[in-house]
Amino acid sequence: MKDPMDDQLKDLPLVKAPDSIWTSIEASLDNGAPPRRASRRAWGLVLAAACSVAVAILVWQAKKTPPVSWDVVRLDGAPAVGSKALEGAGKIAEGEWLQTDGASRARINVSDIGTVEVEPNTRLRFVASKPGEQRLRLAQGEIRASVSAPPRLFFVDTPASTAVDLGCAYTMKADQDGNGVLQVTLGWVSLEWKGRESLVPAGASCRTRPKIGPGTPYFDDAAPELAQALASFDFEGGGDSAVGVILQRARVRDTLTLWHLLSRVDPAARQRVYDRMVELVPLPKTVSPERALQLDPETLKVWREELAWKW
């Protein structure tokens, strides 16, 4: 099919340099004098026309480059890519949406690094595929991602956070209001939103809320009272009473939750969280109590890496 840009390129005007330019150039070569002001203006017209042609050629070449696409396979029902129902196997290109109804499912092959299974009643967009970034956007529904790739290569945006793959498998859900939950089954995922980060290991989950971002991660086998108090603290303004329940119900493994909580509670409650953490797991000799309470980033990182052996 003929590209309409071809006709637009043909319509671009050819600009001939005025004869005065060549006279000015010859004079300049003879006596070293700079070209006259009028000649400079004429040169400006020539350069502007050349730039217009160059831009048009670049646009034309970009239109000729086929968009990146990934393989997509129908698993059940009648999923659709854009407005077209998927029959068997097909492609999804950058910028396109994949949508499933209540009876359909699909699987996307994410470049050569993994797969994403798309569950019923889901809207998912293929955002980008380029070196250092493979990105989807989950507007609503549920996906199951399994990725084997270097950390921070695969991203899933949701209305409340971005799931950054650290080499893992996980389930991500988002309801029609943008509220979500991440459940990790293998490896780690970092949930990020406007400088707020929650690190979620295998066996743990983390809720997300629009305008708040990720909550505090917790293990799926944590006490129900702890999980409920955490939801209150993260999203409902629960204060000291919620923190008290979390500290009371925390186990050794729940230092995952307490480590995140340390930098999220009010300064008045920080000492309580710290005391409970070192009661459950003695402070490593490599960690300074003073720097930990001051929330020194490097100190907290070292402490987290030591605690992770218990997670």
C-alpha positions in Angstrom: 0.0 0.0 0.0 1.3 3.5 -0.9 2.5 5.5 2.1 0.9 9.0 2.1 4.2 10.3 3.4 5.6 9.7 -0.1 3.4 12.3 -1.6 4.2 14.7 1.2 7.9 14.4 0.5 7.3 15.1 -3.2 5.4 18.3 -2.3 8.4 19.8 -0.4 9.6 22.9 -2.2 13.1 23.0 -3.8 14.9 26.1 -2.7 17.5 27.5 -5.0 20.3 29.5 -3.5 20.3 33.2 -4.8 23.1 34.1 -7.3 24.2 36.8 -4.8 25.5 34.2 -2.5 28.1 32.9 -4.9 29.2 36.4 -5.7 29.6 37.1 -2.0 31.6 33.9 -1.5 34.0 34.6 -4.3 34.6 38.1 -2.9 35.2 36.7 0.5 37.8 34.3 -0.8 39.6 37.1 -2.6 39.9 39.6 0.3 38.9 37.7 3.4 35.9 39.9 4.0 32.8 38.3 5.7 29.8 37.8 3.5 27.2 40.6 3.5 24.3 40.5 5.9 21.8 39.9 3.1 23.8 36.8 2.0 23.8 35.4 5.5 20.0 35.7 5.6 19.8 33.9 2.3 22.0 31.1 3.7 19.6 30.9 6.6 16.8 30.2 4.1 18.8 27.5 2.4 19.7 25.8 5.7 16.0 25.9 7.0 14.8 24.3 3.8 17.5 21.6 4.1 16.5 20.9 7.7 12.9 20.6 6.7 13.8 18.0 4.1 16.0 16.1 6.7 13.1 16.0 9.2 10.7 14.8 6.6 13.1 12.0 5.6 13.5 10.9 9.2 9.7 10.8 9.8 9.3 8.8 6.6 12.0 6.3 7.7 10.4 6.0 11.1 7.0 5.2 9.5 8.7 2.6 7.3 10.2 0.8 10.4 7.8 -2.0 11.5 6.7 -1.7 15.2 8.1 -4.2 17.7 5.7 -7.0 18.4 5.5 -10.0 20.8 3.8 -13.4 20.2 0.4 -13.8 22.0 -1.5 -17.1 22.2 -5.2 -17.7 23.0 -5.6 -20.0 26.0 -9.4 -19.8 26.5 -12.4 -18.0 25.1 -12.0 -15.0 22.8 -9.3 -12.5 23.9 -8.8 -9.5 21.7 -5.8 -7.5 20.6 -7.1 -4.0 19.9 -10.5 -4.5 18.3 -9.6 -7.8 16.7 -10.4 -11.1 18.3 -7.4 -13.4 18.6 -7.8 -16.8 16.9 -5.2 -19.3 18.0 -1.9 -17.3 17.9 -1.1 -13.8 16.9 1.0 -10.7 17.6 0.7 -7.7 19.9 2.6 -4.5 18.9 3.8 -1.7 21.0 1.0 0.6 22.0 -1.7 -2.1 21.6 -4.1 -3.4 24.3 -4.9 -7.0 25.0 -8.3 -7.5 26.6 -10.0 -10.6 28.0 -13.6 -11.1 29.0 -14.9 -13.3 31.8 -14.3 -16.5 29.8 -11.0 -15.8 28.1 -7.3 -16.1 28.8 -4.1 -15.5 26.9 -0.4 -15.8 27.1 2.2 -13.2 26.0 5.8 -14.1 25.2 7.8 -11.2 26.6 10.6 -10.9 24.0 12.9 -13.8 24.9 12.9 -13.4 28.7 9.7 -14.9 29.9 5.9 -15.1 29.7 2.9 -13.4 31.1 -0.5 -15.2 31.4 -3.4 -12.8 31.2 -6.4 -13.9 33.3 -10.1 -13.2 32.6 -11.5 -9.6 32.8 -8.1 -8.0 32.2 -6.9 -5.0 30.2 -3.1 -5.0 29.5 -1.1 -2.7 27.3 2.2 -3.4 25.6 4.1 -0.2 26.4 7.7 -0.7 25.2 10.4 -3.1 24.1 13.9 -1.7 23.9 17.4 -2.4 25.3 17.2 -2.3 29.1 13.4 -2.0 29.2 10.5 -4.4 28.5 7.3 -2.8 29.8 3.6 -3.6 30.2 0.8 -1.7 31.8 -1.9 -3.4 33.8 -5.0 -1.2 33.8 -7.3 -3.8 35.4 -7.4 -7.5 36.1 -4.8 -10.1 36.9 -1.6 -11.3 35.3 0.9 -14.1 36.1 4.5 -13.2 35.1 7.4 -15.6 34.9 10.7 -14.0 33.9 14.3 -15.1 33.7 16.4 -12.0 33.0 18.8 -9.6 34.6 17.3 -7.5 37.4 15.4 -4.3 36.4 14.7 -5.3 32.8 11.0 -6.2 33.0 8.4 -3.6 34.3 4.7 -3.7 34.9 3.0 -0.4 35.6 -0.3 -0.3 37.5 -2.4 2.7 38.6 -0.7 2.5 42.0 2.9 1.4 41.5 5.4 -0.2 39.1 6.5 -3.8 39.7 10.2 -4.1 38.9 11.3 -7.6 38.2 14.4 -8.8 40.1 14.3 -12.3 38.4 11.1 -13.9 39.6 7.6 -15.2 39.2 4.6 -13.4 40.6 0.9 -12.5 40.3 -0.3 -8.9 40.0 -3.9 -7.8 40.4 -5.6 -4.4 40.0 -9.3 -3.7 40.5 -11.4 -1.1 38.7 -10.4 1.5 41.3 -6.7 0.9 40.9 -6.2 -1.0 44.2 -3.8 -3.8 43.8 -1.9 -6.6 45.4 1.3 -8.3 44.4 2.1 -11.9 45.4 5.6 -13.3 44.7 6.2 -17.0 44.2 9.8 -17.0 43.1 12.7 -14.5 43.6 12.1 -10.8 44.4 10.0 -7.9 43.1 10.5 -4.3 43.9 7.3 -2.2 44.0 8.1 1.5 43.4 6.1 4.7 43.3 7.4 8.3 43.6 10.5 7.3 45.6 8.6 4.8 47.8 9.9 1.2 47.5 8.8 -2.1 48.9 11.0 -5.2 48.4 8.9 -8.3 48.2 10.5 -11.8 48.3 9.0 -15.2 47.4 6.2 -16.2 49.8 5.3 -12.6 50.5 2.6 -10.1 49.3 2.2 -6.4 49.2 -0.9 -4.2 48.7 -1.0 -1.1 46.6 -3.3 2.0 46.5 -3.6 4.9 44.1 -2.0 8.1 45.3 -0.3 6.2 48.1 1.7 3.5 46.3 3.0 0.3 47.7 2.2 -0.7 51.3 4.4 -2.7 53.6 5.2 -6.2 52.5 4.2 -9.2 54.7 4.6 -13.0 54.4 1.5 -14.9 53.3 1.6 -17.1 56.4 1.8 -14.1 58.8 -0.8 -13.9 61.6 -4.1 -12.5 60.2 -4.1 -9.9 62.9 -0.7 -8.6 61.7 -1.9 -8.4 58.1 -5.1 -6.6 59.1 -3.2 -4.1 61.3 -0.7 -3.5 58.5 -3.6 -2.6 56.1 -4.9 -0.2 58.7 -1.4 1.4 59.2 -0.6 1.7 55.5 -3.9 2.9 54.1 -6.4 3.9 56.8 -4.4 6.1 59.1 -3.9 3.5 61.8 -1.4 4.8 64.3 0.1 3.5 67.5 -2.6 0.9 68.0 -1.9 -0.7 64.6 1.8 -0.6 65.2 1.3 -2.2 68.6 -0.6 -5.2 67.1 2.1 -5.6 64.4 4.9 -5.7 66.9 3.0 -8.1 69.2 2.2 -10.6 66.4 5.6 -10.4 64.6 7.7 -13.5 64.3 11.4 -13.9 63.3 10.4 -14.1 59.7 8.2 -11.0 60.0 11.4 -8.8 60.4 10.8 -8.3 56.7 7.7 -6.3 57.6 9.5 -4.6 60.6 12.5 -3.6 58.5 10.2 -1.7 56.1 8.2 -0.3 59.0 11.2 1.2 60.7 11.4 4.0 58.1 7.7 4.5 57.8 6.6 5.0 61.4 6.7 8.3 63.3 10.1 9.0 64.9 8.5 8.5 68.3 7.6 4.9 67.4 10.9 4.1 65.6 12.7 3.0 68.8 9.8 0.5 69.5 10.1 -1.1 66.1 13.9 -1.3 66.5 13.7 -2.9 69.9 11.3 -5.6 68.6 13.5 -6.3 65.7 16.7 -6.9 67.8 14.6 -8.9 70.2 13.6 -11.3 67.5 17.0 -11.3 65.7 20.1 -10.0 67.5 21.7 -7.0 65.7 24.7 -8.0 63.6 28.1 -6.6 64.6 28.3 -4.9 61.2 25.3 -2.7 61.9 25.5 0.4 64.0 22.4 1.0 66.3 22.8 4.7 66.0 23.0 4.7 62.2 20.1 2.3 62.0 17.9 4.6 64.1 19.0 7.5 61.9 17.9 5.5 58.9 21.3 5.6 57.2 20.6 4.0 53.8 23.8 2.0 53.7 23.3 0.7 57.2 19.8 -0.3 56.5 20.9 -2.1 53.4 23.5 -4.1 55.3 21.0 -5.0 58.0 18.4 -6.1 55.4 20.9 -8.4 53.7 21.7 -10.0 57.1 18.0 -10.4 58.0 17.2 -11.9 54.6 18.8 -15.1 55.7 15.8 -15.5 58.1 13.2 -14.7 55.4 
